[in-house]
Amino acid sequence: SGLLACARALADDPVVLAWARAGGDPSAASGGVREACKAYLRRHGASGFHALDPAAPRWEALSGVLVHTIAVAVSGQASQPLALDRVRVARGRRERAERVWSRAVPLALRPVAAHMRTRLKRYTALRTRLLEAAVRSVAALHGIHADASRRLQTRHPDAGPDGACFLTMQELHRVLREERWDVSAQLSARRTQWRIESTRGELPGRFCGAPPASRCPEGALAGDRLQGLSGSAGSETGTVRHVRCPEDLQRVCSGDVLLVPAIDFGLAPVLACVSAVISERGGTLSQGVMLASALGVPCVVGVDDVLRRLPAGSEVRVDADR
């Protein structure tokens, strides 16, 4: 990733290396570290922890997380060649798979197969460009949402920094035009309803009639095996780190195993610094999984309730080769 390249360039600076090994305090970051963050934000500042969520903060507002990520990447000299080796191994694995696939295709069908492979690469690149355009559009919506929330909070201090998120467009226009309309009670009721809905959990993929009653599984015992879908090949062992919000990224250390509700390509700044990723939801063709595969990071998706069953700080082995 771009952030990894910046960290690799800074690793030769003894002052930066000492700062990173001391914990990487953002307030004590050197000019080189700040310039690296600015360079990354110029290219990827429109993205964020949840890149396609208009209410989620952008990396421009999470510079402290980026500084911590650079410190994690720089702190261990062994982590730099390891990350680069993983990228080379992943590239070699893809090239070998393509050669095996090409040899398995009958000779008469090889021109058609080559044409299909070319089209697939073209569509994959087009998908990436469309996703980048969608991220820029969402970033613009986030700016509008943040500005409307600030204006709303100026008139109604108890509206909170995200008050515009709980109003319709018509209601927002009315409350910003009319001084006397108090929406405090309405915002409070909708926030309460949102909290209730967010704690109910997700419905199953399909069901007949009412959703079946189910009991949350207990925590996994030592030696237990949790299964999911392999999104990126590889096998690694590391310390479990739960990441539910951007603030959790500041506790990530080099070599950790990230446990996330869903792998988002907004996690790109930290993917190259961790040993593996496990997610509760997601598919093997999602953009986040494809990014993990390109970086050579083992990834397993669709592991039910893994954030509950694997406590933070425990040691876990991720085997995505099976």
N, C-alpha and C positions, 0 to 999 in steps of 0.2 A: 504494500500500500504506500501512498505518498507519505504518510506519517512515519512509516518504518524507514523509508529512504532518508527523511530528515534526521531521524534518530541515529541512523548509521553514520551520517556525516558528522554528527555531534559527538559520537563516541570517542573520537580521537582527541577531543579537548579535555585535558585533565581536570580543569575547573568544573566543567559540566558533568564529568564522570563522578567527581567527588560529591557534587550537589545531588545527583541522582541516587547515589548510594546512601546519602544521608536522609533520604525520604522524599526528595523532590518537592520541597515547599514552593508552591506557585509564587508566593510573594518574594522569594529569593532567587527566582529564575534569572539567568543571565540574558544578555541581549540576543545571543545566538538562539536560545530556546524560544524567546518571544518572536524572533523573526521566522523561525520554523513554524510556529503556530500561525502566524499571519499568512505565510505562504500556503499552508494547508487550508486555511479558511477562505483564501481567495478562490480556491478551486472547489472546495466542498462545504463552504459555509452555509449553503442553502439546505443541506441535509441535516439530520438530527437523529436522536436516539430512536424515535419512531418517525422515519422519514416521510411517510405519507399521512401522518396525523396532523391536521392543521393546528390542533391545540398543544402539540408537543413542542418543547423548546428546540431551537436550532443550535448547531454547534457554535455559532457566533456568541450565544449566551452561555455556553458551557466551556469556555476557554480553560477553566481550571481542570476540567476532566481531560482535555487535550494535553495540558502540561503534565499531568500525572501520567498519562499514557506514554509520553516521551520519556519520562523518568523511568518507567517500568522497562521500556525497550532499551534504554541506555545502561541501566544499572548493572545488568549481567552481561559481560562481554561474550559469554558463551551463547546468550540468547540471540545474538545477531547472526552469526553463521548458521545457527540452528534454523532460524526463520528462513534464511536464504536457501539453505539446503532443502527445506521442506517444499519451497516453491519449485526448485529444480526437480525434486523427486516427483512432485505432482505433475509437472510438465512432461517428464519422461514417462510417467504412468499413462497419461493420456495418449502420447505418441505411440507407445507400445500397443495400447488397446486399439488404436486406429489401424495399426499394421495387422494385428491379428484379425480384426474385423474385415479388412480388405482381402486378406488371404482366404477367409472363410466364404467370401462371396464367389459364386460361380463366374468363370471367365466371361461368359456371354453377358452377364448382368453387371460387370464392373463399371462400364461407362455410366449406366443408370445410377449405380450406387455412388459413384464419385460425384455425379450431378446432385444427388440428394444430400450428400454431405456438404457440398458447397452451399446449397440452399439453406441447410440447417445453420451453418455458420453465419450466413448473411442475416437470417431471421433472428438469430441470437444477438448479433450486433445491433439490429434494428430495435429489438426489445430493450436493450440497454439504453439506447438513445431516447426511446420513448419514456423509459423510466426516469432518466435524467430530466427530461422536459416536465414530467409530472411532478418531480421533486421541486423544481423551480416554481411551478404553479402553486404547489402547496405552501412553499415558503412565502410567496406573495400573499396568499390567504392568511397565513399565520401573522404576517405583518399587519394586515387589515384587522384581524381579530384582536391583536395586542393593542393596536391604537384605539379601537372601539372600546375595549375593556378599560383602558386608561381614562378615556373620556367619561365612561360610565362611572368609574370609581371617583372621579372628580366631583360629580354631582351626587353620587350616593356612595359615601366612603365604605359602607358595609357590603358593597357589591362584590368586593374581592378582585384579585387580578385576572380572574377568568370569567367575570360576570357575563360578558357577551356570549359566551358559549352556551348559556342556559336560556337565551332569548331567541325568538324567531326574528326574521329580518324586519317584519312589520313592527314588532314590539320594540326592537332596537331603534328603528327610525323614530318611533313615537317618543320613547324615553329620552332620546338625545335632543328632541325638538321641544318637548314640553317640560317645563321646570317642576310642575306640581305632581306629576305622576310618580308615585312611590312604588318601586318594584321589589323592595326588600323582602316582603313576605313571599312573593312569587319565586324569587330566586332561592330563598331558603327552602321552600317546599320542593322545588325541582332538584336542588342539591341533595336533599334527603332522599328523594326518590332515586336519584342516580346512585347514591351509595348503597341503597337496598338492592337495586338491580345488579350492581357490580359484584356484590357478595353472593349472589345466587349460583354462581358457577355457570359453565357452558352446557348447553343442551347436547345430547349425543348426536352423532351424525344422522341417524334415522331412527324413527320409532313409530309404532302404531298406537293411536289413542294418546293417553297421557304419558309423559316421560316416566320410565320405570324408576322406582325408588332405589337408591344405591347408597352404600356406606363408603365413606372415604377410606382408602387403604391405609393401614398403619405404616409407620416408618420401616424402611428396609433394614433387615438384619445383616450382620457381617456375613459375607459369602453369598448373599442373595443376588439373583440376576434379574435385571430389568431389561426389557426388550423394546426395540423400536425399529425404525427404518434407517438404513445406512444412507446418509446423504453425501458423505465424503469419506473415502477410504483412509484407513490408518488405525493405529493402536497406541494409546498413550495412557499414562497414569499421572494423576495430579490431585490437588486439593480442591474440594468443591467450593464454588463461590456463587451465591445466588445474586442474580442481577434482574431486578424488577423495574428499576427507575434509573435515570442518569446518575444520581448521587451514588448508587451502588458501584459504579465503575471506578470510583476513587479508592475502593478497597481491593481492587483487582491487582494481583501480583503476577510476575512472570511465571509461566508454567501452570497456572490455575486451570481448572475445568469449569467453564461457564455453564450455569444452569439458568435457562431463560424460558419465559412462557412461550415465546415464538422467536425464531431467529430472524432478525431484520437486517437488511443490508446497511442500516444505519450504524450497526456495530462494527463497521469496517475499521475504525481507528484502533480497536483493541484485539481484533481477531488474530493479527500476526503475533501478538504477545502471549497468547494463551496456548495451552496444549491441546484442548479439545472443547467441543460445544455440545450440549444436550438440550433439546427443547421439547416442551410438552406438545406443541402444535406445529403445523407446517408440513410442506411437501418436499419431496426430493428435488423438484425442479424450481423451487423458489429462488429468487435472486440472492438471498442471504446464503443459502446452501451452495449455490454456484460460486459465490465469492470465497466461501470457506474451502471449497474444492480447489480453486485456483491458487489459494495460499497454502495448500497442503495441510489444512487443519482438520483432523478427524471430526466428523459431525454425525450425530444420531438424532433423528426427529421422531415425533409421535410417541414419546415415552409418557404414558399417562401419569399425572400427578407427581412428577419427579421432584418438583420443588418441595413437596411435603415429605416425600419418602426418603430423600437424601439430605441430611442436615448439613448446613454450612460448616466447613472445616474438616469434614471427613475425607478420607482417602478413597478414591474410586478409580477403577480401570475402565477405560472406554475402548471397546473393540468394535470398530466399524468395518472390519474386513469380513465378518461373517455374513 
